[in-house]
């Protein structure tokens, strides 16, 4: 029996919930809806979805708070942030807390469905990192693809799945410069609908976790006007 991906739609506007649910069900998804943050968290306790379409501005517990709770806990559920706000800073904030994609209201339901499918494809794709590869050490950083652990100066640091993949990719190409678009294609896939700012956010978060001083990075370096590279430390 084919698995039907389950989508949790969280929005306080009934019309939006109904339209999104209708279009997703037409595409064969199993859909559950919640009108606020508290209802969404309660639904998660009962059954974990394959993806969440999450409104940013919710009564009570907001979308950003829910995302932080999920990313700090045991859940690694893809999240598409849905919001009426369209400013660049709001998008970056969504990516910073761990959203996988960002859709601005008003939106095309067909486009949202396409984004849901794209995010699920990336989530279900073969891992970017070969779990059979040998641990790699460069400078003070050791990364182990089998255990997905990262140790910096004998201190283990906790990375999200995408932060780990980004670090592994760059450590395997020391000295090579990558544009943000190249990193998007290699790590997020060609069907990623978002913009390159998500790379900037992930690089910043990664620096905060692995660098001695994130404001003066020694490992993940910016090549102005081009992109980023991992310093070729011995």
BASEBA-147547 format. One record per residue: x, y, z of N, C-alpha, C in turn; residue in three letters; residue number from 1. Coordinates in steps of 0.1 Angstrom, whole numbers. Atoms other than C-alpha are relative to their C-alpha. Last residue first. Layout:
# BASEBA-147547
+--------+---------+-------+---------+----------+-------+--------+---------+-------+------+-----+
| n_east | n_north |  n_up | ca_east | ca_north | ca_up | c_east | c_north |  c_up | code | pos |
+--------+---------+-------+---------+----------+-------+--------+---------+-------+------+-----+
|      X |       Y |     Z |       X |        Y |     Z |      X |       Y |     Z |  ALA | NUM |
...
+--------+---------+-------+---------+----------+-------+--------+---------+-------+------+-----+
END
This chain:
# BASEBA-147547
+--------+---------+-------+---------+----------+-------+--------+---------+-------+------+-----+
| n_east | n_north |  n_up | ca_east | ca_north | ca_up | c_east | c_north |  c_up | code | pos |
+--------+---------+-------+---------+----------+-------+--------+---------+-------+------+-----+
|     -6 |      14 |     0 |     461 |      210 |    74 |     -7 |      -7 |    12 |  UNK | 234 |
|     -9 |       2 |   -12 |     437 |      240 |    70 |      6 |     -14 |    -1 |  UNK | 233 |
|     -8 |      12 |     1 |     424 |      247 |    35 |      9 |      -2 |    11 |  UNK | 232 |
|    -15 |      -3 |     0 |     398 |      273 |    45 |      7 |     -14 |    -1 |  UNK | 231 |
|     -5 |       6 |   -13 |     362 |      262 |    36 |     15 |       2 |    -1 |  UNK | 230 |
|    -10 |      11 |     2 |     349 |      285 |     8 |      4 |      -5 |    14 |  UNK | 229 |
|     -7 |       5 |   -12 |     320 |      309 |     4 |     10 |     -11 |    -3 |  UNK | 228 |
|      7 |      10 |    -8 |     304 |      331 |   -23 |      8 |      -4 |    13 |  UNK | 227 |
|      0 |      13 |     6 |     315 |      353 |   -52 |     -9 |      -9 |     9 |  UNK | 226 |
|      5 |      -1 |    14 |     313 |      391 |   -46 |     -1 |     -14 |    -7 |  UNK | 225 |
|      8 |     -11 |     3 |     334 |      388 |   -14 |     -3 |       0 |   -15 |  UNK | 224 |
|     -7 |      -6 |    11 |     348 |      354 |    -8 |     -9 |      10 |    -6 |  UNK | 223 |
|      7 |      -7 |    10 |     334 |      347 |    27 |     10 |       5 |   -11 |  UNK | 222 |
|     -3 |     -13 |     3 |     352 |      321 |    48 |     -8 |       6 |   -12 |  UNK | 221 |
|      9 |      -3 |    10 |     340 |      291 |    66 |      2 |      14 |    -4 |  UNK | 220 |
|      3 |      12 |     8 |     371 |      280 |    85 |     -9 |       3 |   -11 |  UNK | 219 |
|    -13 |       6 |     4 |     388 |      309 |   104 |     -2 |     -11 |   -10 |  UNK | 218 |
|      0 |      14 |     3 |     357 |      331 |   109 |     14 |      -4 |    -5 |  UNK | 217 |
|    -13 |       1 |     7 |     362 |      365 |   125 |      2 |     -14 |    -3 |  UNK | 216 |
|     -2 |     -13 |     7 |     326 |      375 |   136 |     13 |       0 |    -8 |  UNK | 215 |
|      8 |       0 |    12 |     319 |      339 |   144 |      1 |      12 |    -8 |  UNK | 214 |
|      6 |     -13 |     0 |     348 |      338 |   169 |     -8 |       1 |   -13 |  UNK | 213 |
|     -4 |      -6 |   -13 |     361 |      304 |   178 |     -7 |      13 |     2 |  UNK | 212 |
|    -11 |      -9 |     0 |     341 |      290 |   148 |      3 |       5 |    15 |  UNK | 211 |
|    -13 |       6 |     2 |     320 |      259 |   149 |     12 |       9 |     1 |  UNK | 210 |
|     -2 |      12 |    -7 |     286 |      268 |   163 |     14 |      -6 |    -1 |  UNK | 209 |
|      2 |      -2 |   -14 |     282 |      305 |   154 |      3 |     -13 |     8 |  UNK | 208 |
|    -11 |      -7 |    -5 |     298 |      298 |   120 |     -2 |       2 |    16 |  UNK | 207 |
|    -11 |       9 |    -1 |     271 |      272 |   113 |     13 |       6 |     6 |  UNK | 206 |
|      3 |       9 |   -11 |     243 |      296 |   121 |     12 |     -10 |     2 |  UNK | 205 |
|     -1 |      -7 |   -13 |     258 |      322 |    98 |     -2 |      -8 |    12 |  UNK | 204 |
|    -14 |      -2 |    -2 |     264 |      297 |    70 |      2 |       8 |    13 |  UNK | 203 |
|     -6 |      12 |    -4 |     228 |      285 |    73 |     15 |       2 |     3 |  UNK | 202 |
|      5 |       3 |   -14 |     214 |      320 |    72 |      7 |     -12 |     5 |  UNK | 201 |
|     -6 |      -9 |    -9 |     235 |      329 |    41 |     -4 |      -3 |    14 |  UNK | 200 |
|    -14 |       4 |    -2 |     224 |      297 |    24 |      7 |       9 |    10 |  UNK | 199 |
|      0 |      11 |    -9 |     187 |      306 |    31 |     14 |      -6 |     2 |  UNK | 198 |
|     -2 |      -5 |   -14 |     193 |      340 |    15 |      0 |     -12 |    10 |  UNK | 197 |
|    -13 |       3 |    -5 |     198 |      322 |   -18 |      2 |       5 |    14 |  UNK | 196 |
|    -11 |      -8 |     6 |     161 |      322 |   -26 |     13 |      -3 |     8 |  UNK | 195 |
|     -4 |     -11 |    -7 |     133 |      296 |   -21 |     12 |       8 |    -6 |  UNK | 194 |
|      7 |     -12 |     5 |     117 |      274 |   -47 |      5 |      12 |     7 |  UNK | 193 |
|      2 |      -9 |   -11 |     141 |      244 |   -44 |     -5 |      13 |    -4 |  UNK | 192 |
|     14 |      -3 |    -1 |     136 |      221 |   -74 |     -3 |       9 |    13 |  UNK | 191 |
|      4 |      -9 |    11 |     173 |      221 |   -83 |    -14 |       5 |     1 |  UNK | 190 |
|      6 |       6 |    12 |     183 |      206 |   -50 |     -5 |      10 |   -10 |  UNK | 189 |
|     14 |      -1 |     0 |     189 |      218 |   -15 |     -7 |      -6 |   -12 |  UNK | 188 |
|      5 |       4 |   -13 |     224 |      207 |   -10 |    -15 |       1 |     2 |  UNK | 187 |
|     -6 |      13 |    -5 |     241 |      207 |   -44 |     -6 |      -5 |    13 |  UNK | 186 |
|      2 |      11 |     9 |     218 |      232 |   -61 |      5 |     -13 |     5 |  UNK | 185 |
|     14 |       3 |     1 |     216 |      256 |   -32 |     -2 |     -13 |    -8 |  UNK | 184 |
|      3 |       7 |   -12 |     254 |      254 |   -27 |    -15 |      -4 |     1 |  UNK | 183 |
|     -6 |      14 |     2 |     259 |      263 |   -64 |     -3 |      -8 |    13 |  UNK | 182 |
|      8 |       8 |     9 |     234 |      292 |   -60 |      5 |     -14 |    -2 |  UNK | 181 |
|     12 |       5 |    -7 |     252 |      305 |   -30 |     -9 |      -8 |    -9 |  UNK | 180 |
|     10 |     -11 |    -1 |     284 |      306 |   -50 |    -11 |      -5 |     8 |  UNK | 179 |
|     13 |       4 |     6 |     311 |      280 |   -42 |     -9 |      13 |     2 |  UNK | 178 |
|     10 |     -10 |    -2 |     348 |      286 |   -38 |    -13 |      -4 |    -6 |  UNK | 177 |
|      9 |      -2 |    12 |     371 |      256 |   -34 |    -11 |      10 |     3 |  UNK | 176 |
|     -6 |     -10 |     9 |     398 |      259 |    -7 |     -8 |       3 |   -13 |  UNK | 175 |
|     -7 |     -12 |    -6 |     387 |      228 |    10 |      7 |       9 |   -11 |  UNK | 174 |
|     -5 |      -8 |    11 |     361 |      207 |    -9 |      8 |      12 |     5 |  UNK | 173 |
|     -5 |      10 |    10 |     353 |      178 |    15 |      5 |       8 |   -13 |  UNK | 172 |
|    -12 |       6 |    -5 |     350 |      203 |    44 |      6 |     -10 |   -10 |  UNK | 171 |
|    -11 |     -10 |     1 |     325 |      223 |    23 |     13 |      -6 |     5 |  UNK | 170 |
|     -3 |      -3 |    14 |     302 |      193 |    17 |     12 |      10 |    -1 |  UNK | 169 |
|     -6 |      12 |     6 |     304 |      180 |    53 |      4 |       4 |   -15 |  UNK | 168 |
|    -14 |       1 |    -5 |     297 |      215 |    67 |      7 |     -12 |    -7 |  UNK | 167 |
|     -7 |     -11 |     5 |     266 |      219 |    45 |     15 |       0 |     4 |  UNK | 166 |
|     -2 |       2 |    14 |     253 |      185 |    52 |      9 |      11 |    -6 |  UNK | 165 |
|    -10 |      11 |     1 |     257 |      190 |    89 |      4 |      -2 |   -14 |  UNK | 164 |
|    -13 |      -6 |    -4 |     239 |      224 |    87 |     11 |     -11 |    -1 |  UNK | 163 |
|     -5 |      -8 |    12 |     211 |      207 |    67 |     14 |       7 |     4 |  UNK | 162 |
|     -4 |       9 |    11 |     206 |      180 |    93 |      6 |       8 |   -11 |  UNK | 161 |
|     12 |       5 |     7 |     207 |      205 |   122 |      4 |      -9 |   -12 |  UNK | 160 |
|      4 |      -7 |    13 |     239 |      207 |   141 |    -13 |      -6 |    -5 |  UNK | 159 |
|     13 |       5 |     6 |     248 |      199 |   177 |     -4 |       8 |   -12 |  UNK | 158 |
|     10 |     -11 |     4 |     284 |      206 |   187 |    -12 |      -7 |    -7 |  UNK | 157 |
|     10 |       3 |    10 |     306 |      181 |   205 |    -10 |      11 |    -2 |  UNK | 156 |
|     13 |      -3 |    -5 |     336 |      196 |   223 |    -10 |      -3 |   -11 |  UNK | 155 |
|      4 |      10 |   -10 |     371 |      181 |   219 |    -14 |       3 |     6 |  UNK | 154 |
|     -9 |      -1 |   -11 |     383 |      212 |   200 |     -5 |      -8 |    12 |  UNK | 153 |
|     -9 |     -12 |     2 |     353 |      211 |   177 |      8 |       2 |    13 |  UNK | 152 |
|     -8 |      -3 |   -12 |     335 |      177 |   174 |      9 |      12 |    -3 |  UNK | 151 |
|    -10 |     -10 |     3 |     307 |      171 |   149 |      7 |       4 |    13 |  UNK | 150 |
|     -5 |      -8 |   -11 |     286 |      140 |   151 |     11 |       9 |    -5 |  UNK | 149 |
|      4 |     -14 |     3 |     266 |      125 |   122 |      3 |       9 |    12 |  UNK | 148 |
|      7 |      -4 |   -12 |     273 |       90 |   137 |     -7 |      14 |    -1 |  UNK | 147 |
|      7 |      12 |    -5 |     283 |       75 |   104 |     -9 |       4 |    11 |  UNK | 146 |
|     12 |       2 |     7 |     292 |      109 |    87 |     -8 |     -12 |     5 |  UNK | 145 |
|      2 |      14 |     2 |     317 |      118 |   114 |    -13 |      -3 |    -7 |  UNK | 144 |
|     14 |       3 |     4 |     330 |      154 |   113 |     -1 |     -15 |    -3 |  UNK | 143 |
|      1 |      13 |     5 |     362 |      166 |   131 |    -15 |      -3 |    -2 |  UNK | 142 |
|     13 |       5 |     3 |     370 |      203 |   134 |      0 |     -15 |    -5 |  UNK | 141 |
|      6 |       3 |   -13 |     400 |      218 |   151 |    -13 |      -7 |    -2 |  UNK | 140 |
|     -2 |      -9 |   -11 |     420 |      219 |   119 |     -5 |      -5 |    13 |  UNK | 139 |
|     -7 |     -12 |     6 |     404 |      197 |    93 |      1 |      10 |    11 |  UNK | 138 |
|     -5 |     -10 |    -9 |     393 |      162 |   104 |      8 |      11 |    -8 |  UNK | 137 |
|     -9 |      -9 |     7 |     372 |      138 |    83 |      4 |      11 |    11 |  UNK | 136 |
|      0 |     -13 |    -6 |     354 |      107 |    95 |     11 |       9 |    -6 |  UNK | 135 |
|     -8 |       0 |   -12 |     353 |       79 |    69 |     -1 |      14 |     6 |  UNK | 134 |
|    -13 |      -7 |     1 |     324 |       76 |    45 |      8 |       1 |    13 |  UNK | 133 |
|    -11 |       9 |    -1 |     298 |       49 |    50 |     14 |       7 |    -1 |  UNK | 132 |
|     -2 |       5 |   -14 |     270 |       73 |    59 |     12 |      -9 |     2 |  UNK | 131 |
|     -1 |      14 |     0 |     274 |       90 |    25 |      3 |      -5 |    14 |  UNK | 130 |
|    -13 |       5 |    -6 |     263 |      126 |    30 |     -1 |     -16 |     0 |  UNK | 129 |
|    -11 |      -6 |     7 |     236 |      140 |     7 |     14 |      -5 |     4 |  UNK | 128 |
|     -8 |     -10 |    -8 |     211 |      115 |    20 |     12 |       6 |    -8 |  UNK | 127 |
|    -11 |       6 |    -6 |     189 |       99 |    -6 |      9 |      10 |     7 |  UNK | 126 |
|    -11 |       4 |     9 |     158 |      119 |   -11 |     11 |      -7 |     7 |  UNK | 125 |
|      0 |      14 |     2 |     128 |      118 |    12 |     11 |      -5 |    -9 |  UNK | 124 |
|      0 |       7 |   -13 |     132 |      153 |    26 |      2 |     -15 |    -1 |  UNK | 123 |
|    -13 |      -2 |    -5 |     141 |      167 |    -8 |      1 |      -7 |    14 |  UNK | 122 |
|    -10 |       7 |     8 |     111 |      151 |   -24 |     14 |       2 |     6 |  UNK | 121 |
|      1 |      14 |    -3 |      89 |      163 |     5 |     10 |      -8 |    -8 |  UNK | 120 |
|     -6 |       1 |   -13 |     101 |      199 |     0 |      0 |     -15 |     4 |  UNK | 119 |
|    -15 |      -2 |     1 |      94 |      197 |   -37 |      7 |      -2 |    13 |  UNK | 118 |
|     -6 |      12 |     6 |      59 |      182 |   -32 |     15 |       1 |    -1 |  UNK | 117 |
|      1 |      11 |    -9 |      50 |      209 |    -7 |      6 |     -13 |    -6 |  UNK | 116 |
|    -10 |      -2 |   -10 |      63 |      236 |   -30 |      0 |     -12 |    10 |  UNK | 115 |
|    -13 |       3 |     7 |      42 |      223 |   -59 |     11 |       1 |    10 |  UNK | 114 |
|      0 |      14 |     2 |      11 |      223 |   -36 |     14 |      -5 |    -6 |  UNK | 113 |
|     -3 |       5 |   -13 |      19 |      259 |   -26 |      1 |     -16 |    -1 |  UNK | 112 |
|    -15 |      -2 |    -3 |      22 |      268 |   -63 |      3 |      -6 |    14 |  UNK | 111 |
|     -8 |      10 |     8 |     -12 |      252 |   -70 |     15 |       2 |     3 |  UNK | 110 |
|      1 |      13 |    -7 |     -28 |      271 |   -40 |      8 |     -10 |    -8 |  UNK | 109 |
|      7 |       9 |     9 |     -15 |      304 |   -56 |      0 |     -14 |     7 |  UNK | 108 |
|     -8 |      10 |     8 |      -5 |      328 |   -29 |     -9 |      -8 |    -9 |  UNK | 107 |
|      8 |      10 |     6 |     -18 |      360 |   -12 |      9 |      -9 |    -9 |  UNK | 106 |
|     14 |      -3 |     4 |       1 |      356 |    11 |     -2 |      13 |    -7 |  UNK | 105 |
|      6 |     -13 |    -4 |      38 |      349 |    10 |    -14 |       0 |    -4 |  UNK | 104 |
|     10 |      -5 |    10 |      53 |      314 |     9 |     -8 |      12 |     6 |  UNK | 103 |
|      7 |     -12 |    -4 |      85 |      304 |    27 |     -9 |       4 |   -11 |  UNK | 102 |
|      5 |      -8 |    11 |     105 |      272 |    26 |     -9 |      11 |     5 |  UNK | 101 |
|     -6 |       6 |    12 |     125 |      249 |    49 |     -4 |       8 |   -12 |  UNK | 100 |
|     10 |       3 |    11 |     118 |      268 |    81 |      7 |      -5 |   -12 |  UNK |  99 |
|      0 |      14 |     5 |     145 |      264 |   108 |    -11 |      -3 |   -10 |  UNK |  98 |
|      5 |       9 |   -10 |     146 |      294 |   131 |     -2 |     -14 |    -5 |  UNK |  97 |
|     -8 |       1 |   -12 |     169 |      313 |   109 |     -5 |     -10 |    10 |  UNK |  96 |
|    -10 |       9 |     3 |     149 |      305 |    77 |      9 |      -2 |    13 |  UNK |  95 |
|      5 |      13 |     1 |     119 |      322 |    92 |     10 |     -11 |    -3 |  UNK |  94 |
|      4 |       4 |   -13 |     139 |      352 |   103 |     -6 |     -14 |     0 |  UNK |  93 |
|    -13 |       5 |    -7 |     155 |      354 |    69 |     -3 |      -5 |    14 |  UNK |  92 |
|     -4 |      13 |     6 |     120 |      355 |    53 |     13 |      -5 |     7 |  UNK |  91 |
|      9 |      10 |    -5 |     108 |      382 |    77 |      4 |     -14 |    -5 |  UNK |  90 |
|     -4 |       3 |   -13 |     139 |      403 |    70 |     -9 |     -11 |     6 |  UNK |  89 |
|    -11 |       9 |     0 |     133 |      401 |    33 |      4 |      -4 |    14 |  UNK |  88 |
|    -12 |      -7 |    -1 |      98 |      416 |    37 |     12 |     -10 |     1 |  UNK |  87 |
|     -9 |       3 |    11 |      69 |      396 |    25 |     13 |       6 |     0 |  UNK |  86 |
|    -12 |      -9 |     1 |      46 |      394 |    55 |      9 |      -4 |   -11 |  UNK |  85 |
|      4 |     -12 |     8 |      12 |      378 |    49 |     12 |      10 |    -1 |  UNK |  84 |
|      2 |     -13 |    -6 |      26 |      345 |    60 |     -4 |      11 |    -9 |  UNK |  83 |
|     10 |      -7 |     7 |      30 |      308 |    54 |     -3 |      13 |     7 |  UNK |  82 |
|      5 |     -12 |    -7 |      62 |      291 |    65 |    -10 |       7 |    -9 |  UNK |  81 |
|      1 |     -11 |    10 |      68 |      257 |    49 |     -7 |      11 |     8 |  UNK |  80 |
|      9 |     -11 |    -3 |      82 |      233 |    75 |     -1 |      10 |   -11 |  UNK |  79 |
|     -1 |     -11 |    10 |      99 |      199 |    70 |    -11 |      10 |     3 |  UNK |  78 |
|     11 |       0 |    10 |      97 |      178 |   102 |      2 |      12 |    -9 |  UNK |  77 |
|     -7 |      -5 |    12 |     129 |      171 |   122 |    -10 |       0 |   -12 |  UNK |  76 |
|      7 |       0 |    13 |     112 |      166 |   156 |      9 |       6 |   -11 |  UNK |  75 |
|     -3 |      13 |     8 |     132 |      156 |   186 |     -5 |       0 |   -14 |  UNK |  74 |
|      4 |      13 |    -5 |     133 |      191 |   202 |      4 |     -12 |    -9 |  UNK |  73 |
|     -8 |       3 |   -12 |     151 |      223 |   195 |     -3 |     -13 |     6 |  UNK |  72 |
|    -14 |       1 |     4 |     139 |      224 |   159 |      8 |      -3 |    12 |  UNK |  71 |
|     -3 |      12 |     8 |     103 |      217 |   169 |     14 |      -2 |    -3 |  UNK |  70 |
|      3 |      12 |    -9 |     101 |      242 |   197 |      4 |     -13 |    -8 |  UNK |  69 |
|    -11 |       1 |   -10 |     118 |      269 |   175 |     -2 |     -13 |     8 |  UNK |  68 |
|    -12 |       5 |     7 |      93 |      262 |   147 |     12 |      -2 |     9 |  UNK |  67 |
|      2 |      15 |     3 |      64 |      265 |   171 |     12 |      -6 |    -7 |  UNK |  66 |
|     -2 |       8 |   -13 |      77 |      298 |   184 |     -1 |     -15 |    -2 |  UNK |  65 |
|    -14 |       0 |    -3 |      81 |      312 |   149 |      3 |      -8 |    12 |  UNK |  64 |
|     -7 |       9 |     9 |      46 |      302 |   140 |     15 |      -1 |     3 |  UNK |  63 |
|     -2 |      -4 |    14 |      30 |      319 |   169 |      8 |     -10 |    -7 |  UNK |  62 |
|    -13 |       4 |     4 |      16 |      305 |   202 |      2 |       2 |   -15 |  UNK |  61 |
|     -7 |       8 |   -10 |     -13 |      326 |   211 |     14 |      -4 |    -4 |  UNK |  60 |
|      4 |      -4 |   -14 |     -31 |      337 |   180 |      7 |      -9 |    10 |  UNK |  59 |
|     11 |       7 |    -6 |     -11 |      329 |   149 |     -4 |       5 |    13 |  UNK |  58 |
|      7 |      -8 |   -10 |      11 |      351 |   126 |    -13 |      -8 |     5 |  UNK |  57 |
|     -9 |      -7 |    -9 |      37 |      329 |   109 |     -8 |       7 |    11 |  UNK |  56 |
|      2 |     -15 |     0 |      12 |      304 |    94 |      9 |       7 |    10 |  UNK |  55 |
|      1 |      -7 |   -13 |      26 |      268 |    92 |     -1 |      16 |    -2 |  UNK |  54 |
|      2 |     -13 |     6 |      23 |      243 |    64 |     -4 |       9 |    12 |  UNK |  53 |
|      9 |     -10 |    -6 |      38 |      213 |    82 |     -1 |      12 |    -9 |  UNK |  52 |
|     -3 |     -14 |     3 |      53 |      182 |    66 |    -10 |       9 |     7 |  UNK |  51 |
|    -11 |       1 |     8 |      54 |      144 |    72 |      5 |      14 |    -4 |  UNK |  50 |
|      2 |      -1 |    15 |      31 |      147 |   101 |     13 |      -1 |    -8 |  UNK |  49 |
|    -10 |      -9 |     6 |      37 |      134 |   137 |     -2 |       0 |   -15 |  UNK |  48 |
|     -5 |       6 |    12 |       6 |      120 |   153 |     10 |       9 |    -7 |  UNK |  47 |
|      8 |      12 |     4 |     -10 |      125 |   187 |      7 |      -7 |   -12 |  UNK |  46 |
|     -2 |      10 |   -11 |      16 |      149 |   203 |     -7 |     -13 |    -4 |  UNK |  45 |
|    -14 |       6 |     1 |      19 |      168 |   170 |      2 |     -11 |    11 |  UNK |  44 |
|      1 |       9 |    11 |     -19 |      175 |   171 |     13 |      -8 |    -2 |  UNK |  43 |
|      8 |      11 |    -5 |     -16 |      191 |   205 |     -1 |     -11 |   -11 |  UNK |  42 |
|     -8 |       8 |    -9 |      12 |      213 |   192 |     -7 |     -12 |     6 |  UNK |  41 |
|    -10 |       6 |     8 |     -10 |      224 |   163 |      9 |      -9 |     9 |  UNK |  40 |
|      6 |      12 |     7 |     -40 |      230 |   185 |     11 |      -7 |    -8 |  UNK |  39 |
|      3 |      10 |   -10 |     -19 |      253 |   207 |     -6 |     -13 |    -6 |  UNK |  38 |
|    -12 |       7 |    -4 |      -5 |      271 |   177 |     -2 |     -10 |    10 |  UNK |  37 |
|     -9 |      -8 |    -7 |     -39 |      280 |   162 |     12 |      -8 |     5 |  UNK |  36 |
|      4 |     -14 |     1 |     -66 |      269 |   138 |     10 |       9 |     8 |  UNK |  35 |
|      0 |      -6 |   -14 |     -53 |      234 |   132 |     -2 |      15 |    -2 |  UNK |  34 |
|     -1 |     -14 |    -1 |     -58 |      212 |   100 |     -1 |       4 |    15 |  UNK |  33 |
|      6 |      -4 |   -13 |     -51 |      176 |    92 |      2 |      15 |     1 |  UNK |  32 |
|     -2 |     -13 |    -5 |     -44 |      164 |    56 |     -7 |       2 |    14 |  UNK |  31 |
|      8 |       2 |   -12 |     -37 |      130 |    41 |      2 |      13 |     8 |  UNK |  30 |
|     -6 |      -1 |   -14 |     -23 |      139 |     7 |    -10 |      -2 |    10 |  UNK |  29 |
|     -2 |      12 |    -7 |     -36 |      126 |   -26 |      6 |       0 |    14 |  UNK |  28 |
|    -13 |       6 |     4 |     -32 |      156 |   -48 |      3 |     -13 |     7 |  UNK |  27 |
|      1 |       3 |    14 |     -69 |      165 |   -45 |     13 |      -7 |    -5 |  UNK |  26 |
|      8 |      13 |     1 |     -64 |      163 |    -7 |     -2 |      -4 |   -15 |  UNK |  25 |
|     -9 |      11 |    -4 |     -37 |      190 |   -10 |     -7 |     -14 |     0 |  UNK |  24 |
|    -10 |       2 |    11 |     -60 |      213 |   -30 |     10 |     -11 |     4 |  UNK |  23 |
|      6 |       5 |    12 |     -89 |      209 |    -6 |     10 |      -3 |   -11 |  UNK |  22 |
|      4 |      14 |    -3 |     -68 |      213 |    26 |     -6 |      -6 |   -13 |  UNK |  21 |
|    -12 |       8 |     0 |     -52 |      245 |    12 |     -3 |     -15 |     2 |  UNK |  20 |
|     -6 |       1 |    14 |     -86 |      259 |     3 |     12 |      -8 |    -1 |  UNK |  19 |
|      8 |       8 |     9 |    -102 |      250 |    36 |      5 |      -1 |   -14 |  UNK |  18 |
|     -1 |      14 |    -4 |     -73 |      263 |    58 |     -8 |      -9 |   -10 |  UNK |  17 |
|    -13 |       5 |     4 |     -72 |      295 |    38 |      2 |     -15 |     4 |  UNK |  16 |
|      0 |       1 |    14 |    -109 |      301 |    42 |     13 |      -6 |    -5 |  UNK |  15 |
|      7 |      12 |     5 |    -108 |      293 |    79 |      0 |      -1 |   -15 |  UNK |  14 |
|     10 |      -4 |     9 |     -80 |      319 |    87 |     -8 |     -12 |    -6 |  UNK |  13 |
|     11 |      -4 |    -7 |     -61 |      309 |   118 |    -11 |       6 |    -9 |  UNK |  12 |
|      3 |     -14 |     4 |     -36 |      288 |    99 |    -13 |       4 |     7 |  UNK |  11 |
|      3 |      -8 |   -11 |     -19 |      255 |   106 |     -2 |      15 |    -4 |  UNK |  10 |
|      2 |     -14 |     5 |     -20 |      229 |    79 |     -4 |       8 |    12 |  UNK |   9 |
|      7 |      -8 |   -10 |      -6 |      195 |    90 |      0 |      14 |    -5 |  UNK |   8 |
|     -3 |     -14 |    -1 |       3 |      173 |    60 |     -8 |       7 |    11 |  UNK |   7 |
|      9 |      -7 |    -8 |       4 |      135 |    60 |      5 |      15 |     2 |  UNK |   6 |
|     -6 |     -10 |    -9 |      21 |      118 |    31 |    -10 |       8 |     8 |  UNK |   5 |
|      5 |     -14 |     3 |       1 |       89 |    18 |      6 |      10 |    10 |  UNK |   4 |
|      1 |      -9 |   -12 |      21 |       57 |    19 |     -5 |      14 |    -5 |  UNK |   3 |
|     -8 |     -12 |     1 |      14 |       34 |   -10 |     -3 |       9 |    12 |  UNK |   2 |
|      8 |     -12 |     0 |       0 |        0 |     0 |      9 |      12 |     0 |  UNK |   1 |
+--------+---------+-------+---------+----------+-------+--------+---------+-------+------+-----+
END
